[in-house]
Amino acid sequence: MIDLGKFNLLGVNISAVDYEAVVGRIVESAQQQQPLGVSALAVHGVMTGVMDEEHRHRLNQIELVVPDGQPVRWALNLLHGTALKDRVYGPNLMLETCRAAEQQRIPIYLFGGSSEVLGDLTEKLAQRFPNLEIVGVMPSKFRMVSVSEKQEIIDAINRSGARITLVGIGCPRQEVWAYEFKEHLRMPVLAVGAAFNFHAGCLAQAPPIFQRLGLEWLYRLSLEPRRLWRRYVLLNPYYLGLVLLQGTGLKKFDPDSTVLPKKEIRYG
């Protein structure tokens, strides 16, 4: 088990951990009914914090922000000598969490996506983990919600008896959701990105060779070029340049240089 603590990557605190350590923290928090925010960030997720001081504050208040992308893992190894041998890939973390929840009899809740995606996802999870207790699902409203609607979401999840909530509403909305909801839910909240669509069979994952080489972004870009080209074509070189600046000491990135969010966003 590897848990080296948090390290500054461009002002965002990233946890240098492996799957075993993350799942262990999730199970412990679930059993103790303690709030715990978990997010798996690739380059795009890190850059949302780099470019927005309020969002960087949210990310740095999430207890476990793990290196989802290979370039994030490589940067931790380069800048801080963490020697991580593997990333903590959100879709795999979701499966490892479900496996542990099944073994420990910890009920889970699924929030996000469409009703169709959730239907397919629960069916696939039931096939893979026959004894997993999925005690509730709620599709995204795909908009900001009111204060009363937020409370309805909180009440529904807490009444369900769930001890872990998995959130799949996309980056950076799901990190905002985890930041704003985790203290109200008294359980681990996992922001798992596109994992809902992957495991529901609605979206293809990159081939293993692309994942090992850190080229998953290229595969996703080939599938959705019109939606994703700005994210990858512009942000990836920017990220690499900033990592080089941090590594050479030419630019300092202070994780405490953030701005408290002025108001809730309340993604639903």
Backbone as CSV, one residue per row, in Angstrom:
resi,resn,N_x,N_y,N_z,CA_x,CA_y,CA_z,C_x,C_y,C_z
1,MET,0.845,-1.192,0.000,0.000,0.000,0.000,0.884,1.246,0.000
2,ILE,0.549,2.196,-0.853,1.339,3.421,-0.968,0.456,4.627,-0.669
3,ASP,0.848,5.414,0.320,0.204,6.692,0.613,1.285,7.635,1.111
4,LEU,1.816,8.429,0.183,2.926,9.320,0.491,2.466,10.713,0.881
5,GLY,1.152,10.933,0.898,0.634,12.251,1.215,0.388,13.074,-0.039
6,LYS,0.218,14.379,0.147,-0.124,15.276,-0.949,1.097,16.056,-1.428
7,PHE,1.113,16.324,-2.738,2.208,17.062,-3.340,1.658,18.144,-4.261
8,ASN,2.370,19.258,-4.283,1.966,20.423,-5.064,2.269,20.213,-6.544
9,LEU,1.232,20.151,-7.354,1.379,20.115,-8.805,0.666,21.328,-9.375
10,LEU,1.424,22.346,-9.732,0.884,23.579,-10.308,-0.111,24.264,-9.374
11,GLY,0.079,24.088,-8.074,-0.810,24.696,-7.093,-1.969,23.824,-6.666
12,VAL,-2.122,22.666,-7.284,-3.170,21.704,-6.918,-2.518,20.584,-6.121
13,ASN,-3.064,20.278,-4.965,-2.511,19.218,-4.116,-2.999,17.854,-4.592
14,ILE,-2.053,17.039,-5.079,-2.367,15.708,-5.601,-1.848,14.658,-4.629
15,SER,-2.658,13.651,-4.350,-2.278,12.579,-3.428,-1.466,11.516,-4.168
16,ALA,-0.284,11.234,-3.667,0.560,10.178,-4.240,0.200,8.866,-3.558
17,VAL,-0.708,8.135,-4.161,-1.298,6.945,-3.547,-1.454,5.855,-4.600
18,ASP,-1.800,4.655,-4.134,-2.188,3.588,-5.041,-3.636,3.178,-4.759
19,TYR,-4.146,2.248,-5.564,-5.543,1.836,-5.415,-5.834,1.316,-4.013
20,GLU,-4.927,0.504,-3.476,-5.169,-0.110,-2.170,-5.359,0.947,-1.090
21,ALA,-4.516,1.979,-1.125,-4.618,3.025,-0.108,-5.916,3.810,-0.239
22,VAL,-6.291,4.149,-1.469,-7.512,4.928,-1.675,-8.734,4.128,-1.252
23,VAL,-8.809,2.883,-1.703,-9.970,2.057,-1.356,-10.026,1.833,0.150
24,GLY,-8.875,1.676,0.777,-8.849,1.510,2.224,-9.422,2.729,2.947
25,ARG,-9.056,3.936,2.481,-9.603,5.157,3.071,-11.113,5.246,2.844
26,ILE,-11.550,4.855,1.670,-12.981,4.911,1.345,-13.769,3.971,2.263
27,VAL,-13.297,2.744,2.393,-13.985,1.759,3.239,-14.021,2.226,4.687
28,GLU,-12.892,2.728,5.171,-12.835,3.201,6.557,-13.818,4.343,6.790
29,SER,-13.849,5.299,5.880,-14.761,6.437,6.035,-16.216,6.001,5.931
30,ALA,-16.485,5.045,5.040,-17.851,4.541,4.897,-18.308,3.855,6.179
31,GLN,-17.447,3.047,6.756,-17.810,2.328,7.973,-17.989,3.269,9.158
32,GLN,-17.222,4.347,9.182,-17.323,5.310,10.279,-18.328,6.423,9.987
33,GLN,-18.928,6.379,8.791,-19.889,7.394,8.348,-19.299,8.795,8.463
34,GLN,-18.085,8.936,7.929,-17.380,10.205,7.916,-17.300,10.741,6.490
35,PRO,-17.447,12.058,6.307,-17.332,12.622,4.958,-15.915,12.481,4.415
36,LEU,-15.829,12.172,3.113,-14.536,12.036,2.446,-14.738,12.348,0.967
37,GLY,-14.038,13.339,0.465,-14.097,13.658,-0.957,-12.966,12.969,-1.692
38,VAL,-13.286,12.347,-2.823,-12.288,11.665,-3.651,-12.520,12.058,-5.095
39,SER,-11.456,12.483,-5.770,-11.553,12.809,-7.187,-10.332,12.276,-7.908
40,ALA,-10.560,11.732,-9.099,-9.473,11.252,-9.956,-9.274,12.266,-11.080
41,LEU,-8.126,12.956,-11.073,-7.894,14.043,-12.024,-6.842,13.684,-13.054
42,ALA,-7.202,13.912,-14.316,-6.240,13.895,-15.401,-5.786,15.333,-15.651
43,VAL,-5.069,15.561,-16.750,-4.517,16.892,-17.025,-5.604,17.955,-17.054
44,HIS,-6.714,17.668,-17.739,-7.780,18.664,-17.831,-8.282,19.062,-16.451
45,GLY,-8.458,18.083,-15.572,-8.944,18.380,-14.232,-7.971,19.234,-13.443
46,VAL,-6.673,18.929,-13.553,-5.670,19.751,-12.870,-5.715,21.184,-13.401
47,MET,-5.827,21.316,-14.716,-5.794,22.649,-15.315,-7.025,23.477,-14.965
48,THR,-8.148,22.843,-14.681,-9.310,23.624,-14.230,-8.993,24.337,-12.919
49,GLY,-8.170,23.707,-12.089,-7.757,24.349,-10.853,-6.673,25.385,-11.064
50,VAL,-5.772,25.128,-11.999,-4.700,26.074,-12.285,-5.276,27.406,-12.758
51,MET,-6.307,27.353,-13.575,-6.820,28.554,-14.237,-7.952,29.245,-13.468
52,ASP,-8.374,28.684,-12.347,-9.497,29.252,-11.598,-9.182,29.150,-10.113
53,GLU,-8.933,30.288,-9.470,-8.543,30.295,-8.057,-9.629,29.751,-7.148
54,GLU,-10.887,30.000,-7.490,-11.978,29.467,-6.675,-12.042,27.948,-6.802
55,HIS,-11.898,27.460,-8.029,-11.973,26.011,-8.196,-10.751,25.336,-7.579
56,ARG,-9.600,26.000,-7.641,-8.415,25.438,-6.987,-8.663,25.303,-5.484
57,HIS,-9.376,26.249,-4.898,-9.735,26.132,-3.481,-10.575,24.876,-3.261
58,ARG,-11.565,24.647,-4.137,-12.406,23.450,-3.973,-11.565,22.177,-4.060
59,LEU,-10.723,22.094,-5.077,-9.904,20.892,-5.259,-9.022,20.642,-4.045
60,ASN,-8.473,21.705,-3.487,-7.555,21.534,-2.368,-8.270,21.290,-1.041
61,GLN,-9.593,21.351,-1.052,-10.383,20.968,0.117,-10.921,19.542,-0.006
62,ILE,-10.698,18.904,-1.130,-11.086,17.502,-1.309,-9.971,16.629,-0.740
63,GLU,-10.345,15.686,0.080,-9.339,14.953,0.853,-8.385,14.129,-0.007
64,LEU,-8.887,13.488,-1.030,-8.045,12.658,-1.898,-8.257,13.072,-3.354
65,VAL,-7.275,13.730,-3.929,-7.274,14.024,-5.364,-6.172,13.162,-5.963
66,VAL,-6.551,12.138,-6.699,-5.591,11.109,-7.113,-5.199,11.289,-8.576
67,PRO,-4.008,10.788,-8.955,-3.501,10.980,-10.319,-4.158,10.024,-11.314
68,ASP,-5.234,10.492,-11.931,-5.972,9.673,-12.893,-5.183,9.508,-14.192
69,GLY,-4.533,10.552,-14.660,-3.829,10.515,-15.943,-2.357,10.184,-15.775
70,GLN,-1.795,9.491,-16.770,-0.370,9.190,-16.725,0.479,10.459,-16.648
71,PRO,0.159,11.525,-17.407,0.981,12.740,-17.294,0.955,13.364,-15.901
72,VAL,-0.107,13.138,-15.150,-0.151,13.624,-13.766,0.780,12.777,-12.905
73,ARG,0.740,11.479,-13.091,1.659,10.593,-12.355,3.110,10.904,-12.711
74,TRP,3.372,11.067,-14.001,4.743,11.374,-14.414,5.236,12.668,-13.773
75,ALA,4.359,13.669,-13.704,4.752,14.949,-13.115,5.068,14.795,-11.629
76,LEU,4.277,14.000,-10.905,4.580,13.754,-9.488,5.943,13.086,-9.337
77,ASN,6.217,12.124,-10.195,7.511,11.434,-10.134,8.656,12.385,-10.470
78,LEU,8.465,13.221,-11.482,9.513,14.136,-11.926,9.778,15.231,-10.901
79,LEU,8.726,15.847,-10.419,8.868,17.018,-9.543,9.158,16.644,-8.098
80,HIS,8.623,15.506,-7.646,8.682,15.187,-6.225,9.313,13.824,-5.916
81,GLY,9.736,13.104,-6.943,10.400,11.823,-6.722,9.530,10.781,-6.050
82,THR,8.234,10.778,-6.356,7.320,9.851,-5.685,7.471,8.402,-6.157
83,ALA,8.024,8.209,-7.340,8.267,6.865,-7.879,6.996,6.023,-7.968
84,LEU,5.874,6.671,-8.257,4.629,5.927,-8.428,4.723,5.058,-9.687
85,LYS,4.371,3.800,-9.554,4.461,2.871,-10.678,3.175,2.806,-11.487
86,ASP,2.101,3.334,-10.939,0.816,3.280,-11.642,-0.003,4.496,-11.260
87,ARG,-0.906,4.870,-12.142,-1.861,5.920,-11.827,-3.027,5.309,-11.041
88,VAL,-3.950,6.145,-10.620,-5.197,5.672,-10.009,-6.314,6.124,-10.941
89,TYR,-6.619,5.276,-11.893,-7.542,5.568,-12.989,-8.982,5.510,-12.481
90,GLY,-9.735,6.604,-12.680,-11.076,6.707,-12.135,-11.982,5.518,-12.406
91,PRO,-12.103,5.058,-13.666,-12.964,3.900,-13.930,-12.527,2.645,-13.179
92,ASN,-11.217,2.419,-13.063,-10.742,1.267,-12.296,-10.969,1.461,-10.803
93,LEU,-10.804,2.701,-10.332,-11.070,2.980,-8.921,-12.532,2.720,-8.596
94,MET,-13.422,3.058,-9.514,-14.843,2.779,-9.295,-15.067,1.271,-9.122
95,LEU,-14.455,0.465,-9.980,-14.637,-0.985,-9.885,-14.026,-1.537,-8.599
96,GLU,-12.841,-1.055,-8.242,-12.212,-1.526,-7.007,-13.050,-1.141,-5.785
97,THR,-13.651,0.036,-5.832,-14.521,0.465,-4.735,-15.764,-0.405,-4.659
98,CYS,-16.352,-0.708,-5.809,-17.536,-1.581,-5.821,-17.185,-2.976,-5.329
99,ARG,-16.002,-3.463,-5.679,-15.584,-4.792,-5.213,-15.454,-4.799,-3.689
100,ALA,-14.815,-3.765,-3.147,-14.662,-3.689,-1.690,-16.014,-3.507,-1.009
101,ALA,-16.898,-2.696,-1.617,-18.227,-2.488,-1.038,-19.018,-3.789,-1.017
102,GLU,-18.887,-4.593,-2.065,-19.558,-5.885,-2.092,-19.023,-6.788,-0.976
103,GLN,-17.709,-6.838,-0.824,-17.105,-7.716,0.173,-17.441,-7.279,1.599
104,GLN,-17.504,-5.959,1.812,-17.737,-5.425,3.155,-19.214,-5.129,3.431
105,ARG,-20.062,-5.433,2.463,-21.503,-5.182,2.601,-21.781,-3.698,2.857
106,ILE,-21.154,-2.863,2.069,-21.349,-1.421,2.174,-22.250,-0.967,1.028
107,PRO,-23.439,-0.457,1.306,-24.352,-0.043,0.228,-23.874,1.235,-0.455
108,ILE,-24.128,1.309,-1.763,-23.679,2.461,-2.536,-24.861,3.154,-3.217
109,TYR,-24.609,4.412,-3.615,-25.595,5.227,-4.334,-24.917,5.757,-5.584
110,LEU,-25.662,5.813,-6.689,-25.146,6.308,-7.961,-25.857,7.610,-8.313
111,PHE,-25.083,8.682,-8.468,-25.667,9.971,-8.834,-25.032,10.470,-10.128
112,GLY,-25.896,10.838,-11.107,-25.397,11.449,-12.332,-25.748,10.652,-13.566
113,GLY,-25.519,11.288,-14.725,-25.849,10.631,-15.983,-27.346,10.666,-16.245
114,SER,-27.735,10.042,-17.311,-29.150,9.960,-17.672,-29.776,8.717,-17.057
115,SER,-31.090,8.662,-17.100,-31.790,7.473,-16.591,-31.380,6.229,-17.365
116,GLU,-31.176,6.394,-18.674,-30.790,5.259,-19.515,-29.402,4.747,-19.129
117,VAL,-28.471,5.680,-18.928,-27.120,5.278,-18.535,-27.145,4.578,-17.184
118,LEU,-27.884,5.127,-16.225,-27.961,4.511,-14.905,-28.594,3.123,-14.961
119,GLY,-29.594,2.964,-15.832,-30.206,1.650,-15.984,-29.216,0.624,-16.492
120,ASP,-28.473,1.002,-17.540,-27.462,0.084,-18.079,-26.341,-0.153,-17.081
121,LEU,-25.961,0.899,-16.374,-24.864,0.780,-15.419,-25.219,-0.156,-14.273
122,THR,-26.398,0.006,-13.698,-26.785,-0.864,-12.572,-26.874,-2.324,-13.023
123,GLU,-27.337,-2.529,-14.256,-27.409,-3.901,-14.777,-26.019,-4.514,-14.914
124,LYS,-25.075,-3.732,-15.461,-23.713,-4.247,-15.653,-23.014,-4.468,-14.313
125,LEU,-23.222,-3.561,-13.362,-22.604,-3.735,-12.054,-23.171,-4.959,-11.335
126,ALA,-24.467,-5.200,-11.499,-25.085,-6.370,-10.874,-24.516,-7.670,-11.451
127,GLN,-24.211,-7.657,-12.729,-23.615,-8.835,-13.353,-22.193,-9.070,-12.841
128,ARG,-21.449,-7.974,-12.668,-20.050,-8.078,-12.239,-19.931,-8.325,-10.735
129,PHE,-20.823,-7.691,-9.965,-20.778,-7.796,-8.501,-22.167,-8.198,-8.002
130,PRO,-22.498,-9.476,-8.037,-23.871,-9.925,-7.737,-24.363,-9.546,-6.344
131,ASN,-23.461,-9.401,-5.387,-23.871,-9.099,-4.017,-23.697,-7.626,-3.645
132,LEU,-23.406,-6.801,-4.633,-23.265,-5.365,-4.376,-24.637,-4.759,-4.118
133,GLU,-24.756,-3.999,-3.040,-26.023,-3.344,-2.698,-26.057,-1.940,-3.293
134,ILE,-26.840,-1.754,-4.342,-27.066,-0.432,-4.909,-28.419,0.030,-4.379
135,VAL,-28.391,0.904,-3.398,-29.627,1.242,-2.679,-30.335,2.461,-3.255
136,GLY,-29.747,3.073,-4.270,-30.417,4.213,-4.889,-29.648,4.735,-6.082
137,VAL,-30.376,5.290,-7.025,-29.780,5.976,-8.171,-30.568,7.259,-8.411
138,MET,-29.889,8.268,-8.940,-30.557,9.514,-9.285,-29.881,10.112,-10.514
139,PRO,-30.628,10.298,-11.597,-30.024,10.914,-12.782,-29.759,12.389,-12.556
140,SER,-28.818,12.904,-13.314,-28.528,14.334,-13.254,-29.682,15.130,-13.852
141,LYS,-29.888,16.317,-13.325,-30.862,17.235,-13.913,-30.223,18.065,-15.033
142,PHE,-28.885,17.944,-15.160,-28.123,18.649,-16.200,-28.323,20.163,-16.124
143,ARG,-28.370,20.657,-14.893,-28.488,22.100,-14.673,-28.137,22.386,-13.219
144,MET,-28.028,23.668,-12.895,-27.896,24.050,-11.494,-29.230,23.836,-10.785
145,VAL,-29.165,23.458,-9.516,-30.392,23.209,-8.776,-30.578,24.289,-7.719
146,SER,-31.792,24.422,-7.253,-32.100,25.397,-6.208,-31.643,24.868,-4.853
147,VAL,-31.683,25.727,-3.862,-31.322,25.325,-2.499,-32.222,24.190,-2.023
148,SER,-33.515,24.304,-2.305,-34.449,23.253,-1.863,-34.199,21.953,-2.619
149,GLU,-33.857,22.045,-3.910,-33.563,20.831,-4.678,-32.279,20.174,-4.183
150,LYS,-31.309,20.986,-3.806,-30.089,20.418,-3.234,-30.418,19.636,-1.966
151,GLN,-31.258,20.203,-1.124,-31.614,19.521,0.111,-32.371,18.234,-0.178
152,GLU,-33.198,18.225,-1.215,-33.913,17.007,-1.603,-32.935,15.915,-2.030
153,ILE,-31.883,16.300,-2.759,-30.864,15.323,-3.157,-30.161,14.762,-1.930
154,ILE,-29.772,15.646,-1.009,-29.103,15.219,0.224,-29.998,14.270,1.020
155,ASP,-31.256,14.640,1.173,-32.180,13.809,1.949,-32.388,12.453,1.294
156,ALA,-32.515,12.430,-0.027,-32.747,11.162,-0.727,-31.562,10.212,-0.549
157,ILE,-30.346,10.741,-0.662,-29.166,9.885,-0.507,-29.039,9.409,0.939
158,ASN,-29.223,10.311,1.894,-29.099,9.906,3.296,-30.187,8.915,3.708
159,ARG,-31.411,9.101,3.202,-32.496,8.174,3.543,-32.290,6.785,2.931
160,SER,-31.536,6.717,1.851,-31.367,5.440,1.141,-30.604,4.406,1.953
161,GLY,-29.832,4.878,2.918,-28.977,3.959,3.672,-27.621,3.750,3.033
162,ALA,-27.328,4.485,1.968,-26.027,4.361,1.302,-24.911,4.788,2.249
163,ARG,-23.730,4.212,2.027,-22.541,4.599,2.785,-21.426,5.096,1.867
164,ILE,-21.632,4.979,0.537,-20.711,5.520,-0.454,-21.551,6.085,-1.589
165,THR,-21.214,7.282,-2.059,-21.881,7.862,-3.226,-20.871,8.018,-4.354
166,LEU,-21.212,7.463,-5.507,-20.408,7.617,-6.712,-21.070,8.669,-7.593
167,VAL,-20.289,9.626,-8.064,-20.818,10.760,-8.825,-20.187,10.780,-10.204
168,GLY,-21.028,10.783,-11.236,-20.534,10.821,-12.606,-21.219,11.906,-13.404
169,ILE,-20.806,13.162,-13.189,-21.421,14.263,-13.949,-20.375,15.076,-14.707
170,GLY,-19.173,14.521,-14.838,-18.156,15.172,-15.644,-17.351,16.216,-14.905
171,CYS,-16.117,16.387,-15.346,-15.192,17.373,-14.775,-15.419,18.731,-15.444
172,PRO,-15.454,19.826,-14.676,-15.214,19.972,-13.228,-16.483,19.962,-12.385
173,ARG,-17.640,19.681,-12.984,-18.893,19.746,-12.228,-18.889,18.781,-11.048
174,GLN,-18.349,17.577,-11.267,-18.411,16.576,-10.197,-17.502,16.944,-9.022
175,GLU,-16.397,17.646,-9.278,-15.554,18.101,-8.173,-16.253,19.205,-7.384
176,VAL,-16.976,20.089,-8.086,-17.784,21.087,-7.396,-18.834,20.381,-6.536
177,TRP,-19.471,19.362,-7.094,-20.502,18.600,-6.386,-19.918,17.961,-5.119
178,ALA,-18.767,17.321,-5.272,-18.139,16.682,-4.112,-17.818,17.705,-3.033
179,TYR,-17.290,18.840,-3.420,-16.952,19.907,-2.463,-18.197,20.409,-1.745
180,GLU,-19.292,20.596,-2.465,-20.483,21.204,-1.883,-21.380,20.218,-1.140
181,PHE,-21.273,18.929,-1.458,-22.197,17.960,-0.873,-21.566,17.061,0.190
182,LYS,-20.243,16.884,0.169,-19.652,15.807,0.982,-19.906,15.965,2.475
183,GLU,-19.893,17.192,2.980,-20.094,17.375,4.415,-21.532,17.073,4.836
184,HIS,-22.456,17.158,3.899,-23.866,16.907,4.206,-24.223,15.417,4.157
185,LEU,-23.361,14.613,3.527,-23.726,13.220,3.266,-23.128,12.228,4.258
186,ARG,-22.125,12.652,5.016,-21.537,11.779,6.053,-21.061,10.449,5.475
187,MET,-20.426,10.523,4.312,-19.927,9.316,3.648,-18.920,9.714,2.583
188,PRO,-18.145,8.763,2.062,-17.270,9.075,0.936,-18.077,9.446,-0.312
189,VAL,-17.601,10.482,-1.004,-18.170,10.905,-2.284,-17.068,10.793,-3.322
190,LEU,-17.269,9.929,-4.312,-16.259,9.680,-5.335,-16.681,10.309,-6.650
191,ALA,-15.859,11.228,-7.156,-16.079,11.806,-8.478,-15.303,10.963,-9.487
192,VAL,-16.012,10.250,-10.343,-15.362,9.225,-11.173,-15.450,9.506,-12.670
193,GLY,-15.788,10.735,-13.049,-15.685,11.133,-14.444,-16.551,10.336,-15.390
194,ALA,-15.927,9.862,-16.465,-16.655,9.145,-17.507,-16.887,7.676,-17.168
195,ALA,-16.560,7.282,-15.940,-16.668,5.864,-15.573,-18.082,5.334,-15.731
196,PHE,-19.101,6.154,-15.438,-20.479,5.689,-15.601,-20.725,5.272,-17.050
197,ASN,-20.335,6.122,-17.983,-20.551,5.821,-19.404,-19.715,4.629,-19.863
198,PHE,-18.477,4.538,-19.369,-17.637,3.401,-19.740,-18.261,2.089,-19.273
199,HIS,-18.608,2.028,-17.997,-19.080,0.763,-17.430,-20.522,0.436,-17.815
200,ALA,-21.260,1.448,-18.258,-22.601,1.190,-18.788,-22.543,0.685,-20.220
201,GLY,-21.367,0.787,-20.844,-21.224,0.348,-22.230,-21.616,1.404,-23.241
202,CYS,-21.716,2.654,-22.801,-22.132,3.745,-23.695,-20.960,4.454,-24.349
203,LEU,-19.755,4.258,-23.831,-18.580,4.956,-24.333,-17.393,4.008,-24.260
204,ALA,-16.637,3.935,-25.353,-15.499,3.011,-25.415,-14.294,3.597,-24.686
205,GLN,-13.602,2.748,-23.923,-12.352,3.161,-23.300,-11.206,3.028,-24.297
206,ALA,-10.170,3.809,-24.077,-8.993,3.737,-24.936,-8.330,2.368,-24.801
207,PRO,-7.748,1.857,-25.880,-7.013,0.596,-25.789,-5.895,0.686,-24.751
208,PRO,-5.524,-0.433,-24.140,-4.508,-0.413,-23.077,-3.198,0.261,-23.479
209,ILE,-2.762,0.086,-24.729,-1.501,0.686,-25.145,-1.595,2.211,-25.101
210,PHE,-2.746,2.771,-25.485,-2.943,4.214,-25.400,-2.894,4.668,-23.939
211,GLN,-3.501,3.873,-23.061,-3.527,4.245,-21.650,-2.121,4.216,-21.051
212,ARG,-1.345,3.195,-21.374,0.009,3.086,-20.819,0.904,4.228,-21.275
213,LEU,0.713,4.671,-22.526,1.562,5.714,-23.090,1.063,7.121,-22.786
214,GLY,-0.009,7.222,-22.020,-0.545,8.538,-21.701,-1.238,9.198,-22.872
215,LEU,-1.763,8.398,-23.784,-2.399,8.921,-24.997,-3.900,8.685,-25.015
216,GLU,-4.469,8.462,-23.853,-5.914,8.284,-23.792,-6.638,9.508,-24.333
217,TRP,-6.070,10.672,-24.108,-6.664,11.916,-24.606,-6.776,11.888,-26.132
218,LEU,-5.774,11.313,-26.791,-5.784,11.268,-28.259,-6.902,10.364,-28.760
219,TYR,-7.108,9.260,-28.059,-8.192,8.352,-28.439,-9.546,9.030,-28.250
220,ARG,-9.736,9.696,-27.116,-11.015,10.380,-26.876,-11.219,11.536,-27.854
221,LEU,-10.135,12.211,-28.194,-10.229,13.298,-29.171,-10.682,12.772,-30.529
222,SER,-10.218,11.586,-30.893,-10.619,11.000,-32.184,-12.100,10.643,-32.198
223,LEU,-12.672,10.372,-31.022,-14.089,10.018,-30.942,-14.986,11.245,-30.895
224,GLU,-14.517,12.315,-30.218,-15.333,13.515,-30.041,-14.509,14.768,-30.349
225,PRO,-14.040,14.923,-31.574,-13.136,16.046,-31.865,-13.773,17.415,-31.679
226,ARG,-15.011,17.575,-32.051,-15.636,18.896,-31.980,-15.843,19.339,-30.536
227,ARG,-16.111,18.396,-29.648,-16.342,18.749,-28.246,-15.036,18.901,-27.458
228,LEU,-14.018,18.117,-27.815,-12.846,18.009,-26.962,-11.582,18.683,-27.492
229,TRP,-11.609,19.213,-28.712,-10.347,19.676,-29.281,-9.723,20.803,-28.460
230,ARG,-10.519,21.735,-27.956,-9.944,22.823,-27.171,-9.307,22.298,-25.887
231,ARG,-9.987,21.343,-25.259,-9.474,20.783,-24.008,-8.085,20.205,-24.204
232,TYR,-7.889,19.442,-25.258,-6.631,18.720,-25.416,-5.585,19.477,-26.232
233,VAL,-5.986,20.082,-27.323,-5.022,20.752,-28.198,-4.433,21.987,-27.524
234,LEU,-5.224,22.672,-26.721,-4.744,23.879,-26.055,-4.183,23.599,-24.667
235,LEU,-4.882,22.785,-23.872,-4.486,22.614,-22.478,-3.267,21.709,-22.305
236,ASN,-3.126,20.666,-23.128,-2.004,19.747,-22.934,-0.642,20.434,-23.069
237,PRO,-0.404,21.224,-24.137,0.887,21.928,-24.212,1.071,22.937,-23.076
238,TYR,-0.006,23.594,-22.702,0.054,24.554,-21.592,0.476,23.848,-20.309
239,TYR,-0.107,22.695,-20.043,0.239,21.896,-18.861,1.723,21.531,-18.882
240,LEU,2.197,21.027,-19.998,3.599,20.611,-20.091,4.532,21.790,-19.838
241,GLY,4.193,22.943,-20.404,5.022,24.119,-20.193,5.068,24.537,-18.739
242,LEU,3.938,24.493,-18.064,3.890,24.885,-16.652,4.646,23.886,-15.776
243,VAL,4.542,22.592,-16.090,5.296,21.589,-15.326,6.797,21.846,-15.455
244,LEU,7.250,22.182,-16.661,8.667,22.495,-16.860,9.071,23.731,-16.057
245,LEU,8.207,24.739,-16.029,8.501,25.940,-15.249,8.591,25.624,-13.760
246,GLN,7.675,24.775,-13.264,7.737,24.399,-11.850,8.996,23.580,-11.576
247,GLY,9.306,22.661,-12.484,10.474,21.806,-12.284,11.782,22.568,-12.267
248,THR,11.889,23.610,-13.075,13.114,24.402,-13.128,13.141,25.521,-12.094
249,GLY,12.038,25.702,-11.381,11.966,26.746,-10.375,11.748,28.134,-10.929
250,LEU,11.462,28.233,-12.226,11.250,29.537,-12.842,9.893,30.140,-12.472
251,LYS,9.000,29.306,-12.011,7.686,29.791,-11.595,7.253,29.026,-10.355
252,LYS,6.731,29.746,-9.389,6.253,29.140,-8.154,4.732,29.000,-8.203
253,PHE,4.262,27.918,-7.675,2.818,27.656,-7.613,2.467,27.382,-6.150
254,ASP,1.659,28.243,-5.579,1.331,28.161,-4.156,-0.062,27.559,-3.977
255,PRO,-0.173,26.365,-3.386,-1.496,25.762,-3.158,-2.400,26.595,-2.259
256,ASP,-1.794,27.474,-1.456,-2.603,28.314,-0.571,-3.080,29.591,-1.257
257,SER,-2.618,29.805,-2.478,-3.047,30.992,-3.227,-4.359,30.685,-3.945
258,THR,-5.424,30.703,-3.175,-6.749,30.385,-3.704,-7.739,31.444,-3.226
259,VAL,-8.925,31.371,-3.762,-9.997,32.283,-3.374,-11.203,31.459,-2.935
260,LEU,-11.721,31.743,-1.753,-12.912,31.053,-1.266,-14.073,31.321,-2.224
261,PRO,-14.743,30.275,-2.718,-15.871,30.495,-3.635,-16.908,31.441,-3.036
262,LYS,-17.327,32.402,-3.833,-18.246,33.436,-3.345,-19.657,32.897,-3.139
263,LYS,-20.016,31.864,-3.890,-21.346,31.303,-3.765,-21.343,29.861,-4.216
264,GLU,-22.364,29.142,-3.816,-22.522,27.766,-4.275,-22.934,27.751,-5.746
265,ILE,-22.497,26.705,-6.443,-22.936,26.520,-7.837,-24.094,25.515,-7.883
266,ARG,-24.021,24.484,-7.030,-25.107,23.499,-6.904,-25.449,22.829,-8.233
267,TYR,-24.450,22.124,-8.790,-24.744,21.318,-9.973,-25.645,20.152,-9.571
268,GLY,-26.602,19.874,-10.425,-27.483,18.744,-10.174,-27.617,17.876,-11.391
